[in-house]
Amino acid sequence: MLLPRLKLFFAPLRPALLSVLLLSLAGTIAARPRPHYAVAGHETPVALLHAGKATYLVTERSVFRLEGAQFVRKAQTAQAIQCAALADTVLWLGTRAGVLRLNTATFRPRPVALPEAGAAANITALFRDARGSVWVGANGYGVFRWANGAFTQELKTPSINGGAATADSSVWIATSIGLSHKQHADWTRYNEEGVANQEIPDNIVEKLLPDNAGNLWVVMSDAICVFEAAGQRGAAEAELPTVKFLGRPGNEVFSVAALPGEGRLFATAMGLLLLPNEPASLASFAPSTDKVEPKRLLVPLPALPGAGNPVLIEVDKQQRLWLVSTEGVTVLTAKEFHRFAQAHPTAKGAAAKL
């Protein structure tokens, strides 16, 4: 008799109890900490690479693979790794003493010699183009492309500082005598003395940072400019969107990502800097002059707890933001990043000038 009475007693309370349970569950979900992965060694990050369901982190001397809730070290190198790329089941590593290939099944390193440069060249660029070909830049020797199981030389400029590819099938090479650009079969060089749309404000190109929106950010010794994605470029590129620096003079820019609905996020020595979407055009960058009159404001964002100062930032196919530092890897959904950016006073008022 007691059980039926209890059922009758609790029946009117079921909706209220269910609401309380759902609210409690929602609170638990909302309070769930963002994914953060510690990485052993506290080494400088070099590249974050994805292939299917696999994620690899390459640091200065190690290769890690994400397995469950942790990054597991799979290989270590004697020479410092400076750049990396992933092609199918092969990891390519560029070190100060040559190129290494690692099969992702065994992770056994195998050196690959470059023509004329031998096996001990200082590798300063290593990337894949839009067609999947692997490119290698060796300082002092030039640029090579892997084809039919061997390297062939593509560019003989000796002073190679970096390289990148964009989705329009372009290959870009940073050198100390300008920026070299290959589209289809033709090479074009942008430099300080260039004319029309082949001029950049500085000959010493230190690094190239492609973002996930198809833009290429060119970091030079005395300026930063951006080649916008093909569909966004104007009729003439005589004046590329250019600034002297981001944040403050001498601030180093490590990485950049385009966040849908938010803007451009820069990983810098100052920390994370957000360039909001409004106005949408990258032409808000003023042409570089002796006197800088900033038209825009960068929003400095505080460090995420435990995330350190990110060196690599990336947006994956699920629009999640990966932040990689010497402290580890933090992953945020688009909604989590928006809440994080809007939750701090700096995102609502204070800002750093371009």
N, C-alpha and C positions, 0 to 999 in steps of 0.2 A: 504493500500500500504506500510505502514511503517514496518509492521511485516514481510512480505516476504523479504524486503530489509535487515532487521536485520538478518534474517536467513542466507541470502546469505553472509552477512558480517562476521558472526561468524563461518560459516561452515569450512573455512580453518583453523580456530584457534582451533577447537575442540580437535585434538590430543595434541596440546601444553597445552591447559587448563586441559585436563585429566591428563597429566603428572604432571603438577603443583599440581593438587588436590591429586594425588597418593603420590607425594613426601611429601606434607604437612601432609597427613594421616600417612605415614610411620614415619615421624618425631614425630607425636603425639604419635604413638604406642611405638616408641623407648624411648620417654621421660616419658612414663607412669611409676609411681613409683612402685617399687617391693612391693608385698603384705606384709604389716606389721600390726600386730594385737596387740593393747595395752591390757594388762591384769591387772585388778584391784588388788590392794593390794601389788604389788611388792614382792610377796612371792617367796621363793626358789623353782624352778621347781623340781619335783620328777619324773614324767613320762609323755610322750606323747603317747597316745594310739589311734589306728585307728580300726574301725569296720565297714566294708562296706563304706557308705558315711559319717559316723559319726566320728568326731575327738574329743577326750577328752584330757584335760590338767589337770594333778594332781599336785598341789603345796603343800607346807608344811602343809597348813590347809584347803585347798579348792579343789573342783572339778569343772572344767569348761567344757562346751561343745561349740564347734564352731557353731554358728548360724548366717548364712549370713556373715557379715563383722566383727563380734566381738565374743569374747569368753565370754559366759554368765555363771556367777557363779550359780551352781546348788545345792551345798551342802558345808557345813563347818563342821570342826571337832574341838572338844576341845583339843584332843591329837594331837601331831605332827605326820604327815604322813611321813614314811620313805621309803616306796616302794609300788608299785601298779601293778596290772595286770587287763586285761579285758578278760572275758570269755563269749562270746555270749552277753547276755543282762545284765550281772552282772559285776560290778566293784568291785574288791577286793582291800582293802586298808590295809597295814600293818602299825600299829601305835606303839608308845612306850607303849601302854596299850592294846594290842590285835589286833585281826583281825576284820575288818568290811566288810560287804557285802552291796552293794548298787545296787538295781535294776534301770536300766537306764530309766525306765518309771516314777518312783516315786522319786528316789534318797533318799529314807528313809534308813538310816544306820541301819544295824542289826548286833550285835556282834556275833561272832562264836568262841566257846571255843575250845582250843586244849586239847587233852588228857594229863592229869597230869599237864599241864601248866596252865589250867584254862583260863579265859577270859582276863587276864591282863598281858600277857607275852609281853616282848619287842621284836617286830617283826623286824628282820633285813634282811630278804629275802622274796620275794614274786614274783613268776614268773610262766609262763606256759611252759610246755615242748612241744616237736614237735608233740605229740599226743593230746595236748589240756588239759592235766591234770594240775591242780593248785598245786604248791608246796609252802610251807611256812617254813621259818627258824626262830626259836625263840631262842634268845641268852639265854643260860643257860639250854635249854631243848632239842634242837636237831632239826631235820628236819621232816616235815610231808607232806603227799600227800592226797589231797581230792579225795575220791573215794566212789561212791554209797551214797552220801549225808553225809559223815562223814570223819574225818581225821584219817589216820593211820600213825604211826611213821615209818620212813624209815631209819633214821640215829640218833644215840644217842650222837654223839659228841656235847658237850655243847656250846663251844665257836664259835658261828655262826656269821660271819661278812657280808656275802652276798651270792648270788646264781644266777645262770643263766642256760639257756638251749641253745644247739646248734642244727642245723638242722639235724645232724646225730643221733638224738634221745639220745644224751648224756645229763646228768644232772651234773652240777658242783657246788660244795659248798665250799665257802671260809671260812676257820677257822683260829684260832690262832695256830694250830698245823699242818698246811699244807693244801693242796688242795685235796678235795675228789671228785672222778669222778665215776658216775654210767653209765654204758653202758649195756643195756639189764638187766640182773638180778645181775650183779657183781659190787661191789664197789672196787675202787682202790684209794690208798692215795699217793699223791706226796708230798714229803717233802725234807728238806735240807739234810737229811741223806739217801735219797733214792738211789737205785742202778739202773744202766742201764737207761731205759726210764721212770723211776718213780722218777726222781730227779728234784727239782726246787731249785733256789738259796736261798730261804728264807722260813722259816716256817710260818711267820705271813703274811697271805694273806688278804689284806685289802678290795679289791673289785674286781669284775669280770665285764669286759666290752665286750660283744659280738658285733661284727660289722655285717653289712648286707651282707658280703661276706663269712660268715661261720667261721671266725676266732675268737678266744677267747683271749682277752688281760687280763693278770693276773697282777694286781698291788699289789706288796708286799711292806713291810716296807723299803726294801733296794734294790729293783730291779723291773723291768717290763719285762715280757716275753710274748710270744705269741704262742698259740697252733694253727697252721694253719689248715684250712679246710681240711677234710680228703683227698680230691683229690690232695692237694698240699704238703702233708707231705712226707718227705723222708722215706727211709727204716728204719732209726733209729732216735729216738728223744732224744738221750743221751744228746745232747747239743741243748736245745731250743733256738731260737733266743731271745737274752736277752740284755738289757741295764741297766745301773744304774739309769738313769733318762731321761726324755724328756725335752728339753729346757734348764733347769738349775737345780742344786741340790735343792730338796725340792719342785719343781714345781708339783702341784696337777693336775692329769688328771681326768676329769669328764666324758668324753664320747668320742666315736670314731665312725667314719663312713667311709665306702669305697666308693669312688666316681669314677665311670667308666671313664677311660681315664685321670684321674687326679692323684689319689693316695689315701692315708689315711689322713683323716682330724681329728685332735684331738682338743677337747675343753678342755682348761687347764686354770689354774689360770693366766698364762701369756697371755692368749688370744688364738686365733685360730692358730694352727701349722699344716702345710701341709707337709706330707712325700710323695714326688713325686713318680710316678710309676717306674722310671728308676733308677737302674735296677729293674726288676719286682719282684724278689724274696725277701721275707721277711727275708731271711737268711743274708741280708745285716746288720741286727742287729748283733753286735759282741757279743760273749759269755761274760758274766759279769766277769770282773777281777778287781784287785785292781787299775790298771792303765787303764783308758779308752782311747782307741784310736779310735775316731769316724770315721766310713767309709762313713757316710752319712750326709747330711745336712737337717734340717727341715726349711721350709720356714714360717716365721711369717707373718700372714696376719693382716692388720689393722682392726679395728672395723667397722662394717657397721653403717651408721648413724642411731641413734635411737635404735639400736639392743642391746646395752650393751655388756657384756661379756657372751657369750653363755655357758650354763651349760649342756644342752642337744642338741645333733645333731642327725638327723635321715634322712635317705633316704627312701622315700615312693615308692610304686609300680609304680608311674609315673616318678620315678627318680628325683623327686624334693627334694631339701635339706631344711629341717626345722631346724631353729636355735632358741633355746628357752633360754631366760635369765630372770632375775627378771624384766627387762624392757618390755618384751613382746615376741611375736613370729614373726619371719621373714621367708618368704618362697622364695627360689630361684630355678629357673629351672636350668638344667645342663648347658645350654648356658650362663645364667646370672652369675652363679658361675664362669665359665671359664673366662668370660670377667672381672669379679671383681678381680679374682686372678691375671690375667695378666696385669691389669691396674695400678699396684703399683710397685714401684722400688724393694720392698722386694721380689717380686715374680720373679724378673729377675736377682737379684744379691745377695744382703745381705741375710744371713740366720743364724739360730741358730743351734749350734751343738747339736747332740744327747747326 
